[in-house]
Amino acid sequence: MSSRSPNPSWLMPTSYFGAPERAPRGSLLAPALIHGAGLAACLLAGVMVKRSREREALTDGAGGPLSLGGLWWGRYENVLTRLSQKIMSYVMNLAADLKFERALMASGHERPDGDVCPICYLYIGLPVERNARMNACCTKLVCNGCILAARQRGMLFDRCPFCRANLAVDEPSLLAMIRKRVDKRDAGAICFLGSLYEKEKLGLAKDVPRAIELWTEAADLGSIDAHYQLGCVYCTNEGAKEDKPRGIRHWKQAAIKGHSLSRHNLGCVEHQKGNYQIAVQHWMISAKMGHERSLNFIKEMFKEGCTTKAQYAEALLGYRDAVEEMKSPQREEAKRLGRLVYFANYLV
């Protein structure tokens, strides 16, 4: 029986408990740094206590220093204190980052409620912009199947199939409806207005700084799509100064809440770093949400020998289950009929 004690669980990557040999290179760096920094902080604390006692021994009754030792300590006490505070702050930040990374892999396995059609209560097919439309009156995403069913029941094209409100008849009135929702601090409307500025739609001039401002406000209000848009603009250097770490943080904030495309992009980021197993984990999650590109990437990784047959089979079954859950007779009929006739009320 070996006398060697096992590694503590917090030194093991979350996804590799019991199988450290599968851990990607460098995955133990963060916990090791936390451990080392913690030991350094304890050492500094011990030195400070020791010096404090020495200073007490070298002072008279009035508290004045009696030797050069007391003077030396008085000069460097603040330096050691600040250094200790910085180390402790660094340790706390590393611990918080490690906790967030674990939550990132453990959470966000289901799509957000905003991806559910409010009429049929089924998840909208991916990509969402091809399988649903949004009205400016309520900023709700309604799937193509429910829109077709509403028209077949005789609902006119001038009413929203969800809230039954009258729809705008031209672009200026449509933009006015969006701004009305923005004034009410509707996160979805604010995010969409930012996209209109970025894409130069509804007569708006291209203004990426204004778009970023709106997306930031929407993200603060809880918009997952806004986090995704901010991640794209910072990672691709399109209209803003490139800041990939900041962009990746926004993708992580969206992925942890179930945004499939942000999760897919995180897999691509890890793949570029050479962290193939972590990339497969991200793609596995998004593939099980119905993201086809993630499934295809896992397939390519399997062909290259970077993932196992069991992982590919798991992703394939999860993808098929997700796609089946998003099907309905109305949606299949809408797909068969091709692109329906929409007026400017429906926002792509």
WOFENKA-V230413 format. One record per run of one state. SS is the DSSP state (helix for helix, strand for strand, loop for the rest). FROM is the first residue (numbers start at 1). LEN is the number of residues. If there is no record, write none. Layout:
SS;FROM;LEN, SS;FROM;LEN
//
This chain:
loop;1;8, helix;9;3, loop;12;2, helix;14;3, loop;17;3, helix;20;3, loop;23;6, helix;29;29, loop;58;1, strand;59;1, loop;60;5, strand;65;1, loop;66;2, helix;68;39, loop;107;6, helix;113;3, strand;116;1, loop;117;6, strand;123;1, loop;124;4, helix;128;4, strand;132;4, loop;136;5, strand;141;3, helix;144;9, loop;153;6, strand;159;1, loop;160;6, strand;166;1, loop;167;4, helix;171;13, loop;184;3, helix;187;13, loop;200;8, helix;208;13, loop;221;3, helix;224;13, loop;237;7, helix;244;12, loop;256;4, helix;260;14, loop;274;2, helix;276;12, loop;288;4, helix;292;12, loop;304;5, helix;309;17, loop;326;3, helix;329;9, loop;338;8, strand;346;2, loop;348;1
//
